[in-house]
């Protein structure tokens, strides 16, 4: 029952958006795998629900592979391969010189995969921090000018800024 309400809440919120905002939001959700970024964007567009609701909705609506999990599994498999190769060398099943060369190659590949995983985590953190900062700054600015004649144009300008940040960070 709760999950149905979550989906209903997000669906009704999406229907309340302008066509342009809805299309932009849905395209962003399709591209990104970060529930935090989806939540920040939805908050910027006026969503009042929780990050859990956004995460459950995006997982149900957009089935995505967990590439971070794939890389972590690959790292575990490479470590096992290196261990098996060392055991093969110790038992005399693999020649020492050939085994050493293979181990060096596997370790280099392992280090590359670990670096790739680390780089992706840093990139996701950076993007999340940039979006969180932009969300906070734009919300504060809009709250300062609430009920002011400049509020309408300021909202339009802030939407343009938000869109530009999303395009640059994607």
C-alpha positions, 0 to 999 in steps of 0.5 A, a space after each residue: 500500500 505504501 509503495 502505491 502511494 509513493 508512486 501515486 505521489 510522484 506521478 501526480 507531482 510529475 503531472 503538475 509540472 509543465 511539459 518542458 520541466 517534466 520532459 527535462 526531469 524524465 530525461 535526466 532520470 533516465 541518464 543518471 543513476 544517482 538517487 541523490 541527484 534525482 532527488 535534488 533535481 525533483 526538489 528544485 522542481 518543487 517535489 516535497 517528498 523524500 529521497 527514499 520515494 525518489 529512489 524507489 520510484 526511479 528504481 521501478 521506472 528506470 531499470 539500470 545496471 549497477 556498474 559500481 557493483 560490476 566493477 567491485 565483482 570484477 575486482 574480487 574475481 581478479 584477486 581470486 585469479 591472481 591467488 589461483 595463479 600463485 597457487 599454480 606456480 607454487 604447485 609447479 603447474 605453471 612455469 615460474 617466468 610465465 606465471 610471474 608475467 601473468 601475475 604482473 599483467 593481472 595486477 596492472 589490470 586490477 590497479 586500473 579497475 580499482 582506479 576506475 572505480 575510485 574515479 567514478 566515485 569521486 565524479 559522482 560525489 563531485 556532481 552531487 555536491 555541485 548540484 546540492 550547492 546549486 540547489 541550496 543557493 537558488 532556493 535561498 535566493 528565491 526565498 529572499 525574493 518571495 512575493 517580490 515583483 522579481 520573483 517570476 523572472 528570478 524563477 525562470 532564470 534559476 531554472 536556466 541556471 539549473 539546466 545549464 549546471 545539469 548539462 555541464 555536469 552530465 
